[in-house]
């Protein structure tokens, strides 16, 4: 990377640091929208959406030619979807664990089970 490209990248990151608050204000409706979709099944969906937005800001590479708005939106949606999947898997494993405990704790007397 040339010193000119490096300087341009440094200027971009400095601009991101300055405008981080402004960008968060601009994307607040987007974060609220997608957090609302997952709010019932994922605790703290909004904070996870904000985290995904900030991580996307830090990982954004303008040299790839992807628009910032589209990149941020896709990262927020994917971050929440991924979190929802993990939560669903955790609940499924928890449910299977409960069934295993019931099976182990079942009495040896089938008549008692029926009653």
Rosetta constraint file for C-alpha pairs under 8 A:
AtomPair CA 1 CA 5 HARMONIC 6.21 0.50
AtomPair CA 1 CA 6 HARMONIC 6.42 0.50
AtomPair CA 2 CA 6 HARMONIC 6.10 0.50
AtomPair CA 3 CA 7 HARMONIC 5.97 0.50
AtomPair CA 4 CA 8 HARMONIC 6.23 0.50
AtomPair CA 5 CA 9 HARMONIC 6.22 0.50
AtomPair CA 6 CA 10 HARMONIC 6.21 0.50
AtomPair CA 7 CA 11 HARMONIC 6.17 0.50
AtomPair CA 8 CA 12 HARMONIC 6.19 0.50
AtomPair CA 9 CA 13 HARMONIC 6.26 0.50
AtomPair CA 10 CA 14 HARMONIC 6.18 0.50
AtomPair CA 11 CA 15 HARMONIC 6.16 0.50
AtomPair CA 12 CA 16 HARMONIC 6.23 0.50
AtomPair CA 13 CA 17 HARMONIC 6.24 0.50
AtomPair CA 14 CA 18 HARMONIC 6.36 0.50
AtomPair CA 15 CA 19 HARMONIC 6.01 0.50
AtomPair CA 16 CA 20 HARMONIC 5.59 0.50
AtomPair CA 16 CA 57 HARMONIC 7.59 0.50
AtomPair CA 19 CA 23 HARMONIC 5.98 0.50
AtomPair CA 20 CA 24 HARMONIC 6.12 0.50
AtomPair CA 21 CA 25 HARMONIC 6.25 0.50
AtomPair CA 22 CA 26 HARMONIC 6.22 0.50
AtomPair CA 23 CA 27 HARMONIC 6.17 0.50
AtomPair CA 24 CA 28 HARMONIC 5.87 0.50
AtomPair CA 27 CA 31 HARMONIC 6.35 0.50
AtomPair CA 28 CA 32 HARMONIC 6.16 0.50
AtomPair CA 29 CA 33 HARMONIC 5.99 0.50
AtomPair CA 30 CA 34 HARMONIC 6.34 0.50
AtomPair CA 30 CA 73 HARMONIC 7.31 0.50
AtomPair CA 31 CA 35 HARMONIC 5.94 0.50
AtomPair CA 31 CA 46 HARMONIC 6.79 0.50
AtomPair CA 31 CA 49 HARMONIC 5.80 0.50
AtomPair CA 31 CA 50 HARMONIC 6.62 0.50
AtomPair CA 31 CA 53 HARMONIC 7.98 0.50
AtomPair CA 31 CA 76 HARMONIC 7.23 0.50
AtomPair CA 32 CA 36 HARMONIC 5.95 0.50
AtomPair CA 32 CA 46 HARMONIC 6.59 0.50
AtomPair CA 33 CA 37 HARMONIC 6.72 0.50
AtomPair CA 34 CA 38 HARMONIC 6.88 0.50
AtomPair CA 34 CA 49 HARMONIC 7.55 0.50
AtomPair CA 34 CA 76 HARMONIC 7.63 0.50
AtomPair CA 34 CA 77 HARMONIC 6.61 0.50
AtomPair CA 34 CA 80 HARMONIC 7.63 0.50
AtomPair CA 35 CA 39 HARMONIC 5.74 0.50
AtomPair CA 35 CA 45 HARMONIC 5.06 0.50
AtomPair CA 35 CA 46 HARMONIC 4.80 0.50
AtomPair CA 35 CA 49 HARMONIC 6.28 0.50
AtomPair CA 35 CA 80 HARMONIC 7.42 0.50
AtomPair CA 36 CA 40 HARMONIC 7.95 0.50
AtomPair CA 36 CA 45 HARMONIC 7.62 0.50
AtomPair CA 36 CA 46 HARMONIC 7.61 0.50
AtomPair CA 38 CA 42 HARMONIC 5.70 0.50
AtomPair CA 38 CA 45 HARMONIC 6.28 0.50
AtomPair CA 38 CA 80 HARMONIC 7.28 0.50
AtomPair CA 38 CA 84 HARMONIC 7.06 0.50
AtomPair CA 39 CA 43 HARMONIC 6.42 0.50
AtomPair CA 39 CA 44 HARMONIC 7.22 0.50
AtomPair CA 39 CA 45 HARMONIC 5.46 0.50
AtomPair CA 39 CA 46 HARMONIC 7.57 0.50
AtomPair CA 41 CA 84 HARMONIC 7.07 0.50
AtomPair CA 41 CA 87 HARMONIC 7.64 0.50
AtomPair CA 42 CA 83 HARMONIC 7.46 0.50
AtomPair CA 42 CA 84 HARMONIC 6.04 0.50
AtomPair CA 42 CA 87 HARMONIC 6.64 0.50
AtomPair CA 44 CA 48 HARMONIC 6.36 0.50
AtomPair CA 45 CA 49 HARMONIC 6.15 0.50
AtomPair CA 45 CA 80 HARMONIC 7.07 0.50
AtomPair CA 46 CA 50 HARMONIC 6.29 0.50
AtomPair CA 47 CA 51 HARMONIC 6.17 0.50
AtomPair CA 48 CA 52 HARMONIC 6.16 0.50
AtomPair CA 48 CA 79 HARMONIC 7.59 0.50
AtomPair CA 48 CA 80 HARMONIC 6.93 0.50
AtomPair CA 49 CA 53 HARMONIC 6.22 0.50
AtomPair CA 49 CA 76 HARMONIC 5.59 0.50
AtomPair CA 49 CA 77 HARMONIC 7.95 0.50
AtomPair CA 49 CA 79 HARMONIC 6.97 0.50
AtomPair CA 49 CA 80 HARMONIC 6.35 0.50
AtomPair CA 50 CA 54 HARMONIC 6.24 0.50
AtomPair CA 50 CA 76 HARMONIC 7.79 0.50
AtomPair CA 51 CA 55 HARMONIC 6.12 0.50
AtomPair CA 52 CA 56 HARMONIC 6.06 0.50
AtomPair CA 52 CA 75 HARMONIC 6.34 0.50
AtomPair CA 52 CA 76 HARMONIC 5.25 0.50
AtomPair CA 52 CA 79 HARMONIC 5.85 0.50
AtomPair CA 52 CA 80 HARMONIC 7.98 0.50
AtomPair CA 53 CA 57 HARMONIC 6.27 0.50
AtomPair CA 53 CA 72 HARMONIC 6.00 0.50
AtomPair CA 53 CA 73 HARMONIC 7.89 0.50
AtomPair CA 53 CA 75 HARMONIC 6.82 0.50
AtomPair CA 53 CA 76 HARMONIC 5.69 0.50
AtomPair CA 54 CA 58 HARMONIC 6.42 0.50
AtomPair CA 55 CA 59 HARMONIC 6.17 0.50
AtomPair CA 56 CA 60 HARMONIC 5.80 0.50
AtomPair CA 56 CA 71 HARMONIC 7.50 0.50
AtomPair CA 56 CA 72 HARMONIC 5.89 0.50
AtomPair CA 56 CA 75 HARMONIC 6.26 0.50
AtomPair CA 56 CA 76 HARMONIC 7.99 0.50
AtomPair CA 57 CA 72 HARMONIC 7.13 0.50
AtomPair CA 60 CA 68 HARMONIC 7.39 0.50
AtomPair CA 60 CA 71 HARMONIC 7.66 0.50
AtomPair CA 61 CA 66 HARMONIC 7.99 0.50
AtomPair CA 62 CA 66 HARMONIC 6.68 0.50
AtomPair CA 62 CA 67 HARMONIC 7.80 0.50
AtomPair CA 62 CA 68 HARMONIC 7.72 0.50
AtomPair CA 66 CA 70 HARMONIC 7.41 0.50
AtomPair CA 66 CA 71 HARMONIC 6.70 0.50
AtomPair CA 67 CA 71 HARMONIC 6.25 0.50
AtomPair CA 68 CA 72 HARMONIC 6.10 0.50
AtomPair CA 69 CA 73 HARMONIC 6.17 0.50
AtomPair CA 70 CA 74 HARMONIC 6.14 0.50
AtomPair CA 71 CA 75 HARMONIC 6.19 0.50
AtomPair CA 72 CA 76 HARMONIC 6.19 0.50
AtomPair CA 73 CA 77 HARMONIC 6.20 0.50
AtomPair CA 74 CA 78 HARMONIC 5.97 0.50
AtomPair CA 75 CA 79 HARMONIC 5.82 0.50
AtomPair CA 76 CA 80 HARMONIC 6.25 0.50
AtomPair CA 77 CA 81 HARMONIC 6.08 0.50
AtomPair CA 78 CA 82 HARMONIC 5.94 0.50
AtomPair CA 79 CA 83 HARMONIC 6.18 0.50
AtomPair CA 80 CA 84 HARMONIC 6.03 0.50
AtomPair CA 81 CA 85 HARMONIC 6.24 0.50
AtomPair CA 82 CA 86 HARMONIC 6.34 0.50
AtomPair CA 83 CA 87 HARMONIC 6.18 0.50
AtomPair CA 84 CA 88 HARMONIC 6.11 0.50
AtomPair CA 85 CA 89 HARMONIC 6.14 0.50
AtomPair CA 86 CA 90 HARMONIC 6.11 0.50
AtomPair CA 87 CA 91 HARMONIC 6.20 0.50
AtomPair CA 88 CA 92 HARMONIC 6.14 0.50
AtomPair CA 89 CA 93 HARMONIC 6.15 0.50
AtomPair CA 90 CA 94 HARMONIC 6.09 0.50
AtomPair CA 91 CA 95 HARMONIC 6.10 0.50
AtomPair CA 92 CA 96 HARMONIC 6.21 0.50
AtomPair CA 93 CA 97 HARMONIC 6.09 0.50
AtomPair CA 94 CA 98 HARMONIC 6.31 0.50
AtomPair CA 95 CA 99 HARMONIC 6.42 0.50
AtomPair CA 96 CA 100 HARMONIC 6.28 0.50
AtomPair CA 97 CA 101 HARMONIC 6.30 0.50
AtomPair CA 98 CA 102 HARMONIC 6.30 0.50
AtomPair CA 99 CA 103 HARMONIC 6.21 0.50
AtomPair CA 100 CA 104 HARMONIC 6.23 0.50
AtomPair CA 101 CA 105 HARMONIC 5.99 0.50
AtomPair CA 102 CA 106 HARMONIC 5.99 0.50
AtomPair CA 106 CA 113 HARMONIC 7.47 0.50
AtomPair CA 107 CA 112 HARMONIC 7.25 0.50
AtomPair CA 107 CA 113 HARMONIC 6.88 0.50
AtomPair CA 109 CA 113 HARMONIC 6.63 0.50
AtomPair CA 110 CA 114 HARMONIC 6.42 0.50
AtomPair CA 111 CA 115 HARMONIC 6.35 0.50
